[in-house]
């Protein structure tokens, strides 16, 4: 009969411009797919060169090396007798396109360019590529000579077409096209395409998996079909973590689910599906069939090959499954940890160094490193030889095998409590106990000598000595004395990161980890060039609220009892003098707003595109039970003042794991000025007028100044 087809999709941990490694991972995925009986293999978007090449796409080298890798793939015995669908950039008529190259038995069947490009948030595809705008149009593409020599083809079809095999019809989508209102799979499905494929470079954001899975399942729920999704995984050289989640869906149900977070560089998902289930599903959808009778046909590339066997009566088809989602706390535990592992092994460093203050943010960062160590040990236990080889290279010991996460943590993770005269015994104890429980190599030091030396230089030159506010100093003196402590910690962090392994007789340097959360970055509640200025920051895209939940998760699942006192303590920078040995400074009091409020401001500013006036209008309804319009106006003004005077700090923000859609990171995601008129005179005046109108309606007296 030839009704059951076996298809494979994969999640690959590709690395931008790592052509050797990318080729090896692609070949391995094809070999696994064939071994599992698949007749079609789909890979991630731009998998040959890696998705995150950015302006390297302008370089002819990137195109050249991509074709060289393609030639290797075409020649490989592994790619015979299976339709291979790979991603790479292709230049046609001097225009660069993001393409799928689909081939079989040393013959290229179709080069399909991306038609709808990703150009929001972290994505800038229109900077490097042009969308193919001629729907259902195909032209002849003249192949480079190196490819002609392998395939014997001078030209191949290039454009918007589908593949017609002996038993079914396949059509391609590429990442963003699934998310578009007019997704190509709609018209392709009406034209009889039964299998839709999507090669993605989709990054992780907390709580995003639900949206992606629902999009895939809904693509076939309305009018039937099979949907095969591939995705990149891992850190390919930037702030993003691509979170896998390769999947296969049919008629609105999930059939196969790949992992979202894993240390496996190659993951292949295979499913056998019954084409007759698609046909019978479509048969009773009369509205779909009426639309199908009017559709404009796609060009069909005939392929003398079948995805099914001629006698497959006894071949069992896969049954639907329920997708297993991670909780946000699990996502924080796993995603940044996998990102850290990729960064560590690909940067050729010997581990991490973290200033551990005993507060929630640095403790959460420590827990993420500990989670990474747990995942590494688990991967080695499960026989992952690639992870074991990376571990041995990092610790510089060819015989070492990590068996215990605490013991491995001691090899690659150094924590340091940097006390000053303003530090409390409580935070010292919290940091020490947490370090003991996760197994990090822990250092205690005091920065007072260095701080006094720096302040002493100033006093000697200027003839005046600054004082803290509690000692009669001004706000400017108070802030300067706090900042010098924070900046001394940064200098010491880098010194110890470079030399602590040397002092212990061990090779290599350490990556300095930052721990400023996304809300502090949004407000600017950090010192420029302080210990938030690190090499990388795994919690920089995560809200304080989510970090608190994550700490609770680690306490319960990792049995880290030290976290109990950390989560119950009020957040504090401990940069001002203690009062009778107790902390007198708290973050929320310093900021003039709560972390919960900051998350709301952040989401409205970025995700809802709200300026001061629009934010005020939204919040007077959201907070009408707890705040008057006048109070809302005061809060909104205070936020925008603080945001605007501190925005310049984003230009030096440590590269952070991207996890929140309201991140203020200005490198790529949040493109806004860093020099503002912080009075917001027109905007605030509009708010004042609206407050006056609202109070007039309530019959309240009007003061002269709302501020």
SEKOLZA-635968 format. One line per 10 residues: number of its first residue (from 1); their letters; for each residue x, y, z of C-alpha. Coordinates in steps of 0.02 Angstrom, whole numbers. Example, Ala and Ser with C-alpha at 12.3 -4.5 7.8 and 13.67 -1.06 7.14 Angstrom:
SEKOLZA-635968
1) AS) 615/-225/390  684/-53/357 $
***
This chain:
SEKOLZA-635968
1) XXXXXXXXXX) 0/0/0  136/126/46  38/222/176  155/237/326  300/360/312  449/376/428  522/549/449  659/621/559  689/792/633  828/850/744 $
11) XXXXXXXXXX) 896/977/866  1080/1016/838  1198/1117/947  1276/1214/804  1404/1353/825  1420/1506/715  1560/1484/587  1613/1315/659  1603/1230/490  1698/1074/543 $
21) XXXXXXXXXX) 1593/1046/698  1430/1090/611  1467/967/470  1506/828/594  1345/856/689  1240/861/530  1317/698/468  1290/614/636  1106/665/636  1083/593/462 $
31) XXXXXXXXXX) 1166/430/512  1052/415/664  898/455/560  941/320/433  980/195/570  806/225/642  726/194/473  688/373/419  676/416/234  675/604/260 $
41) XXXXXXXXXX) 785/707/378  754/889/426  885/1000/511  883/1172/595  885/1341/509  1054/1391/434  1131/1238/515  1282/1230/398  1356/1397/452  1262/1419/616 $
51) XXXXXXXXXX) 1117/1539/640  1208/1676/737  1336/1730/606  1263/1907/605  1368/2024/494  1476/1877/441  1333/1841/320  1398/1989/219  1563/1899/192  1591/1795/38 $
61) XXXXXXXXXX) 1689/1673/147  1528/1622/236  1444/1580/71  1599/1492/5  1624/1382/158  1438/1341/165  1446/1272/-12  1605/1177/30  1513/1093/174  1365/1058/59 $
71) XXXXXXXXXX) 1484/971/-62  1548/862/81  1369/817/126  1323/774/-53  1475/661/-69  1451/571/96  1385/391/94  1280/439/246  1168/550/140  1123/416/12 $
81) XXXXXXXXXX) 945/345/4  872/477/118  802/648/74  911/774/166  847/949/204  986/1067/263  996/1254/293  1124/1378/227  1138/1552/149  1132/1559/-41 $
91) XXXXXXXXXX) 1164/1706/-157  1054/1713/-312  1072/1857/-436  1180/1950/-308  1045/1938/-175  1072/1839/-15  935/1720/40  910/1612/193  879/1443/111  838/1260/127 $
101) XXXXXXXXXX) 937/1148/12  847/982/-14  943/841/-96  938/654/-127  1074/537/-190  1195/673/-243  1059/772/-333  989/937/-271  800/931/-284  757/1109/-233 $
111) XXXXXXXXXX) 830/1265/-154  688/1346/-59  721/1526/1  639/1597/157  489/1706/115  449/1789/282  599/1848/381  615/1869/570  647/2052/606  587/2090/783 $
121) XXXXXXXXXX) 663/2075/955  828/1983/943  813/1952/756  883/2059/615  865/1945/463  818/2090/348  990/2161/384  1074/2014/298  943/1927/191  804/1971/71 $
131) XXXXXXXXXX) 636/1880/76  586/1782/-78  431/1879/-129  373/1781/-282  246/1657/-216  234/1493/-314  372/1551/-431  524/1445/-473  676/1490/-576  835/1399/-624 $
141) XXXXXXXXXX) 984/1425/-510  1158/1401/-581  1258/1298/-459  1439/1338/-411  1564/1231/-504  1615/1137/-346  1435/1077/-329  1415/1040/-515  1563/924/-505  1476/822/-371 $
151) XXXXXXXXXX) 1297/822/-435  1321/833/-622  1187/968/-621  1214/1137/-699  1053/1214/-634  923/1168/-502  750/1237/-458  756/1389/-343  599/1463/-268  430/1425/-192 $
161) XXXXXXXXXX) 390/1246/-238  345/1081/-155  411/904/-173  302/766/-244  369/595/-197  293/431/-254  179/424/-103  152/600/-35  189/785/-52  305/889/59 $
171) XXXXXXXXXX) 313/1078/81  439/1185/176  418/1325/300  565/1412/383  549/1470/564  460/1639/559  342/1581/422  250/1473/549  222/1626/660  156/1737/519 $
181) XXXXXXXXXX) -32/1769/496  -22/1705/316  87/1552/347  132/1457/187  67/1294/261  -111/1359/243  -104/1372/53  9/1220/38  -114/1115/137  -258/1169/25 $
191) XXXXXXXXXX) -153/1118/-125  -133/941/-60  33/952/33  24/821/171  189/846/260  245/1019/316  422/1045/376  492/1189/477  676/1220/510  693/1344/653 $
201) XXXXXXXXXX) 819/1450/747  699/1486/890  772/1545/1056  717/1510/1232  611/1632/1330  528/1585/1493  354/1512/1461  375/1518/1271  367/1330/1239  178/1329/1259 $
211) XXXXXXXXXX) 160/1455/1118  276/1361/1000  192/1193/1030  19/1267/1010  71/1349/847  133/1184/776  -18/1084/830  -141/1215/770  -56/1216/599  -131/1045/564 $
221) XXXXXXXXXX) -284/1049/676  -389/1153/555  -360/1055/396  -254/904/438  -77/856/394  90/811/469  204/947/538  389/915/569  487/1047/666  677/1054/687 $
231) XXXXXXXXXX) 765/1181/796  939/1233/844  992/1205/1024  1128/1278/1135  1230/1438/1135  1298/1471/961  1402/1621/1013  1282/1751/1080  1160/1794/1220  1026/1676/1156 $
241) XXXXXXXXXX) 999/1495/1202  910/1393/1070  805/1268/1163  776/1123/1045  598/1059/1067  604/968/900  432/894/873  317/800/754  131/834/751  -14/762/654 $
251) XXXXXXXXXX) -195/821/639  -176/937/788  -94/810/904  87/796/961  163/632/903  344/652/958  429/773/1077  614/814/1087  699/882/1241  701/1068/1275 $
261) XXXXXXXXXX) 864/1071/1372  1001/943/1348  1190/929/1340  1177/811/1191  1246/901/1038  1141/794/920  963/740/955  861/651/823  674/624/833  594/492/721 $
271) XXXXXXXXXX) 410/449/696  312/335/583  144/406/528  -3/344/425  -42/455/276  -218/385/270  -250/466/439  -216/635/358  -327/597/209  -473/534/311 $
281) XXXXXXXXXX) -457/683/430  -468/803/283  -608/709/200  -745/770/317  -689/952/326  -803/1017/189  -751/1199/205  -570/1149/182  -612/1049/27  -713/1192/-48 $
291) XXXXXXXXXX) -564/1309/-24  -446/1178/-95  -543/1172/-257  -504/1357/-287  -320/1364/-237  -180/1412/-355  -66/1262/-376  116/1254/-322  253/1197/-438  286/1015/-395 $
301) XXXXXXXXXX) 462/945/-402  440/762/-444  550/646/-341  572/464/-392  578/409/-212  454/354/-78  449/390/107  353/227/134  379/46/91  270/-44/-36 $
311) XXXXXXXXXX) 218/-173/93  191/-86/259  30/-164/320  111/-223/481  212/-66/513  142/17/670  112/205/668  155/315/815  15/369/931  -17/545/1000 $
321) XXXXXXXXXX) 68/595/1162  42/731/1291  176/866/1285  272/879/1448  310/1061/1489  441/1123/1610  388/1243/1746  468/1417/1740  577/1366/1888  637/1212/1793 $
331) XXXXXXXXXX) 671/1319/1640  781/1435/1744  867/1284/1818  904/1203/1649  915/1336/1513  1047/1454/1584  1145/1303/1647  1155/1229/1472  1204/1400/1405  1343/1414/1534 $
341) XXXXXXXXXX) 1409/1242/1488  1419/1287/1303  1503/1452/1345  1629/1369/1461  1681/1229/1345  1688/1340/1190  1784/1481/1275  1926/1365/1328  1921/1429/1506  1943/1324/1663 $
351) XXXXXXXXXX) 1785/1372/1756  1687/1515/1834  1718/1646/1967  1570/1723/2059  1565/1862/2190  1442/1779/2309  1358/1907/2420  1233/1796/2509  1087/1882/2421  957/1808/2305 $
361) XXXXXXXXXX) 1036/1858/2139  1213/1793/2167  1143/1640/2257  1030/1603/2108  1181/1619/1994  1277/1496/2104  1130/1375/2097  1129/1384/1907  1313/1336/1902  1275/1195/2024 $
371) XXXXXXXXXX) 1132/1139/1910  1256/1139/1765  1371/1026/1864  1226/908/1900  1181/900/1716  1362/868/1667  1377/725/1791  1211/651/1731  1265/662/1549  1429/574/1587 $
381) XXXXXXXXXX) 1337/441/1686  1222/413/1536  1373/383/1425  1393/551/1336  1574/538/1280  1573/714/1207  1532/791/1376  1663/682/1461  1795/738/1336  1749/920/1368 $
391) XXXXXXXXXX) 1759/895/1557  1932/817/1547  1994/958/1436  1924/1091/1554  2002/1014/1711  2161/967/1615  2154/785/1669  2132/646/1540  2088/519/1675  1959/622/1770 $
401) XXXXXXXXXX) 1776/568/1773  1649/678/1864  1537/571/1971  1479/690/2106  1410/864/2066  1483/945/2223  1655/873/2187  1649/930/2005  1588/1101/2063  1746/1116/2169 $
411) XXXXXXXXXX) 1852/1092/2012  1770/1224/1902  1682/1348/2017  1760/1476/2134  1650/1587/2243  1709/1737/2341  1630/1837/2482  1701/2013/2475  1666/2090/2645  1676/2272/2693 $
421) XXXXXXXXXX) 1644/2362/2857  1464/2379/2794  1438/2191/2772  1337/2094/2899  1379/1930/2983  1217/1860/2915  1266/1877/2732  1441/1808/2771  1362/1653/2848  1237/1631/2706 $
431) XXXXXXXXXX) 1370/1638/2572  1485/1520/2667  1349/1391/2698  1286/1393/2518  1464/1372/2452  1488/1222/2567  1327/1141/2509  1359/1159/2322  1544/1116/2339  1622/1273/2264 $
441) XXXXXXXXXX) 1799/1326/2311  1758/1473/2424  1863/1626/2468  1830/1756/2602  1917/1924/2590  1897/2102/2654  1902/2252/2537  1916/2390/2668  2103/2417/2645  2080/2444/2458 $
451) XXXXXXXXXX) 1929/2557/2482  2019/2666/2608  2169/2677/2493  2064/2737/2347  1966/2863/2452  2130/2917/2532  2202/2961/2361  2051/3070/2326  2062/3156/2496  2248/3187/2476 $
461) XXXXXXXXXX) 2224/3268/2304  2064/3366/2337  2087/3407/2521  1914/3345/2571  1853/3177/2636  1680/3115/2582  1562/3048/2716  1413/2931/2716  1242/3011/2736  1224/2940/2912 $
471) XXXXXXXXXX) 1386/3029/2958  1326/3197/2891  1377/3178/2709  1276/3232/2557  1185/3115/2438  1327/3135/2313  1458/3086/2443  1350/2940/2499  1332/2874/2322  1517/2894/2281 $
481) XXXXXXXXXX) 1567/2796/2435  1448/2656/2387  1512/2653/2208  1694/2640/2255  1658/2482/2355  1565/2404/2210  1701/2448/2084  1840/2382/2196  1746/2216/2198  1748/2210/2008 $
491) XXXXXXXXXX) 1937/2239/2003  1966/2104/2133  1847/1985/2044  1948/1993/1884  2113/1980/1977  2058/1823/2070  1979/1751/1913  2144/1765/1822  2259/1707/1962  2164/1599/2088 $
501) XXXXXXXXXX) 2194/1438/1989  2377/1488/1967  2393/1512/2155  2318/1339/2182  2439/1259/2059  2303/1231/1928  2305/1286/1746  2184/1407/1662  2083/1561/1702  1903/1584/1757 $
511) XXXXXXXXXX) 1755/1672/1678  1684/1806/1793  1496/1787/1819  1381/1935/1847  1219/1925/1943  1117/2083/1910  938/2034/1871  832/2106/1730  733/2221/1846  889/2302/1917 $
521) XXXXXXXXXX) 953/2330/1741  788/2409/1691  792/2530/1838  979/2555/1830  999/2499/2010  1180/2449/1988  1347/2537/1984  1425/2557/1814  1581/2448/1808  1546/2364/1973 $
531) XXXXXXXXXX) 1536/2176/2002  1388/2173/1884  1517/2204/1747  1569/2025/1714  1608/1911/1568  1432/1839/1561  1276/1845/1667  1158/1694/1675  1022/1788/1771  1028/1955/1681 $
541) XXXXXXXXXX) 869/1918/1584  769/1848/1730  655/1946/1846  679/1956/2034  510/1873/2057  558/1723/1952  727/1711/2038  642/1700/2207  534/1558/2142  690/1475/2072 $
551) XXXXXXXXXX) 778/1487/2241  627/1402/2320  635/1266/2186  821/1234/2220  791/1229/2406  661/1094/2384  740/993/2243  927/1009/2279  910/1004/2470  1008/1166/2485 $
561) XXXXXXXXXX) 951/1218/2659  1064/1372/2652  938/1451/2535  805/1459/2669  883/1610/2756  932/1688/2589  754/1689/2521  684/1762/2683  808/1906/2695  764/2076/2619 $
571) XXXXXXXXXX) 871/2115/2465  1011/2236/2507  1171/2300/2427  1258/2318/2597  1355/2472/2540  1302/2591/2679  1353/2581/2863  1264/2455/2974  1151/2514/3115  1197/2422/3275 $
581) XXXXXXXXXX) 1267/2280/3170  1108/2264/3068  1075/2306/2886  993/2477/2869  990/2484/2678  866/2389/2568  854/2380/2380  669/2422/2364  685/2573/2479  835/2635/2379 $
591) XXXXXXXXXX) 743/2611/2214  582/2690/2274  482/2547/2202  456/2361/2228  526/2225/2115  346/2173/2076  309/2349/2015  470/2349/1912  414/2193/1819  249/2277/1776 $
601) XXXXXXXXXX) 338/2435/1715  458/2331/1612  323/2232/1524  221/2387/1485  373/2485/1423  440/2349/1307  305/2222/1268  156/2342/1268  260/2483/1188  198/2606/1319 $
611) XXXXXXXXXX) 274/2777/1344  243/2874/1506  67/2931/1462  9/2762/1395  82/2674/1546  -11/2791/1661  -174/2759/1568  -153/2571/1582  -102/2573/1765  -244/2681/1829 $
621) XXXXXXXXXX) -357/2535/1782  -239/2394/1830  -206/2471/2002  -372/2558/2033  -403/2452/2189  -238/2498/2271  -186/2669/2203  -268/2835/2162  -232/2912/1991  -118/3037/2078 $
631) XXXXXXXXXX) -18/2896/2159  -6/2804/1993  56/2964/1910  190/2985/2042  248/2804/2022  254/2812/1832  352/2975/1835  476/2907/1960  505/2751/1855  536/2848/1695 $
641) XXXXXXXXXX) 651/2970/1782  757/2829/1852  750/2730/1690  807/2878/1586  949/2939/1697  1018/2762/1710  990/2701/1531  1172/2738/1488  1222/2590/1598  1148/2471/1470 $
651) XXXXXXXXXX) 1292/2513/1352  1409/2422/1472  1289/2286/1529  1366/2113/1543  1307/1995/1404  1163/1905/1486  1060/1750/1451  901/1810/1366  748/1748/1460  623/1891/1471 $
661) XXXXXXXXXX) 534/1985/1333  549/2148/1429  738/2143/1441  819/2317/1428  978/2244/1349  1026/2370/1215  1148/2270/1108  1012/2200/995  849/2172/1085  798/2342/1155 $
671) XXXXXXXXXX) 855/2475/1032  823/2639/1121  927/2795/1160  1040/2803/1311  1038/2993/1329  864/3054/1373  783/3216/1427  743/3145/1598  612/3279/1636  494/3203/1507 $
681) XXXXXXXXXX) 410/3374/1509  278/3348/1373  238/3171/1426  224/3210/1612  118/3363/1574  -3/3250/1481  -13/3139/1634  -43/3289/1747  -185/3349/1637  -267/3178/1641 $
691) XXXXXXXXXX) -249/3166/1830  -333/3337/1846  -476/3281/1733  -502/3122/1833  -500/3214/2000  -621/3345/1934  -745/3208/1891  -730/3142/2068  -759/3316/2140  -588/3326/2224 $
701) XXXXXXX) -493/3489/2247  -351/3520/2125  -180/3560/2197  -64/3665/2092  67/3530/2066  34/3346/2042  217/3302/2063 $
***
